[in-house]
Amino acid sequence: MSFLSTQGGLNTTVARWSDAIGRWNPQLLRELRGTLTVKSCVVAVSAAWVVQGLLAYGVSGSGSGQWHRDALFLSRLIWVFLMALSGSASIAQNWVREAKLGTLDFLRLSPEPPWRILLGKMLGVPALCYVAAIAWLPFHLYLAIRAGSDLGIWLATDLFNVSVLVTFLSIVLTLSTWAGKLNLMWAYILGDFSFILWPLLFFGAAEADEGTAIPGGFWWFGVDLSQSTMLLLGWGAVVMMTITGFCWSVACRRFNSPNATPLLRRQVYQLFAGFNLLCLGFFLPISDPLGPGAVGGWGAIATIWTMLQALVLWGTMPSRQQLMDWGRYQHFLRQNPQERNAQKQGVGKQRKRPWNPSWNPLIWNSNSPPFMVPLANLVITWVIWSPWVVMQAGNDNPVGVVLLLGLGITTAILTTIGAITVWIAIKMPRAQKFWLAAIAMASVTSLFSLGLFGASFAGLIGLSAIPASLISIAFARGALRQVGKSESQLMFDSSPQSP
Amino acid sequence: MGVTQASSMSMLGAGANGSTPMVEVREVTKRFDRHIAVDGLSLQIPAGEVYGLIGPNGAGKTTLIRMLVGVEQPTLGDVVIDGVSLKEGDRRKGVAGQIGFLPDDFPIYDDLTVWDYLDYFGRLYGLHGRRLIARIYDVLALVKLDHKRDAKANTLSRGMKQRLSLARTVTHEPTLLLLDEPVSGLDPIARNEFRQIVRTLHEGGMTILISSHVLSDLAELCTCVGIMETGHLIASAPLSELYDQFARQTLHLQVLDRLDDLQKILADNEHIGVMDINRGQRRVTAEFHGSESDRATLVQTIIAAGISLTDFRCDRDDLEQIFLKLGSQQTS
């Protein structure tokens, strides 16, 4: 039995503390009760001390001042890495277990808000890791003092590491919300995807000891962040917290509505706005758009941008059932023009919409086919980069402008894929996965093949993606209309109690 | 009987006094791709009833219950719990505290003790401090698990786990209890214990909906019954009404003498159907289509005629036979 039980009443200090934790977050108390037994705590603390002993022994050969600096550096790396590894594993495993057990529905049905349940899980499930970290802290502080570190920098660096860790665990938690349909191994793989954040851990870990000697500086919106360690760490922490916030909004939606699309349209547009603003900061003000760093940066941004577009296209793709419901609802609106007009005028809503074109639901409604999502993301990108384009007006070789236009072709290709996916989902439900895999492979292969013929030819062929996207959208919309009509007939004909 | 009859019957037991029904299902359809699990179903359950939902596997009982809880969203139609529509996502959380839900597989956290398990769910529903502790003692006494409060959940028997799950669903004192196949896989003793607990909860004023295959359990517990088949509610009515309308009654009479007089009285009675006469044993077996008072009148008539009855019995179709009869009518 956990020592946090309140079974004997609220007479002891521990029972009162348990009750206080439970009042604030019942999920946290539940996880702590499952995790924190006397035996498990002893094991965690002992493990932390053993690793500390090994660390102290391992660097004992260095000179006295250097010894402590090396030990501090390693200490920071080890605790963050161990926390990240064990924390992510425990969160993924816990979620999969709950999904398999079928207890997640109980949590969803409770009046507790999702964020509080998820927070309880993130704080409570890896509780033993936190216990080990607390056991580590005195040794860590001792090393910092003996190494002569500035305690302000020491604290800021560790707080930055904590923010990276929180982001890391938030990503794992968000990915774990898909674990109900996957197996444990797959959840681990998804968790490991977060390893892309690990270089940042090095960055944070190295800061206190190596200073901020970044060659050429670290410029963002004209400010060299490397001038001050605190500024750089603060900036990093804000970026991490923004990513964390996005992860939490996705995780809460996934938790609340597991059958809905993974991403809301609003979340997608926020993601693209945030990503573009972050990137724009590195290019404003720009001195040499064709410098070696800039060209590499352009390539990286374009690649990540395309990957994000593909990701959000998947994340906003409704299920076959949702598409059929959408088609049926659109059919209903076509049959009932009054209803359509009432919707346009915002009847029944608290606030009337001043402008509500018919394609508005295609941009905002999560159940609509995501034809407009890549285009909306492209528009967001263009709007955010427009000041930079204006500044490039006099440049002889506006590579960035050409690249921004090139993103339009990528958008057209992705829109085509999205429209074909919708068409396949409606028309070929049985072989859906096969055809989608075939389309993905054909798209990747054709993109690589185009690259072999040079940029001009690729660009020319790429332009054909624009009419292709329009044609495929027309086909997909036709299929939606057809399915909407037949679904309405099927639904109402088979339902004798319906009017 | 047809669907029209069923849909009109589904309103019989509901809202008779004009008050808001505890559960109102309005023309609900649930589709899973090409499969229609629930098809245009309407139903009302007044507060304080024990409503039994019966039907074969795949009839849509579990889907309907999951829609009542809010785990599944209807494709069409609406579910209203105590006047609150579950369509409105924000308000759904508002009624969450009023509902207790026990799924058929009653999953339990094995790493917690019985006490901690109930403590956790009580807190999820806003109970704290001494009130929570008192409530846990109450529900443990209700399900007769007080002696097991220190035990880890994985050490309990299936029947105990099931009772613990039931305790979990009522810890926050819901006004509506939804039990999906609660007695499946339990032995007769555990089933009997479970029935006792449900009766106690009903006496406390809780509205209860139970789906079950064990129809004899439902017959003992329920005040109203709904019969589902292929996503439709083919009948829904108070249990007594269902018996009156659909239960076939067979009278068994034996006389000391004057068998012909008895035969004449029976033939003249408007509620008597086909008769089978065994002259050797002076016994008559007859179909009867009347109410209890009609039966009493018949007995009085026989006695008044001076006929010496040595045996008078009335066999009535049980719930299972009614269910089979209605099911076969619906299929045909």
Interface residues (C-beta under 8 A of the other chain):
Chain A: M1 S2 S5 T6 Q7 G9 L10 D19 G22 R23 P26 Q27 L29 R30 R33 G34 L101 G102 T103 D105 F106 L107 R108 L109 S110 P111 E112 P113 N259 R320 Q321 D325 P429 M491 S494 S495 P496 Q497 S498
Chain B: V3 T4 S7 E27 T29 R31 F32 D33 I36 D39 G40 L41 S42 V69 G70 V71 Q73 T75 L76 K93 G94 A96 G97 I99 F101 P103 D105 P107 Y109 D111 L112 T113 W115 D116 D119 Y120 F121 R123 L124 Y125 G126 H128 G129 R130 I133 R149 D150 K152 H232
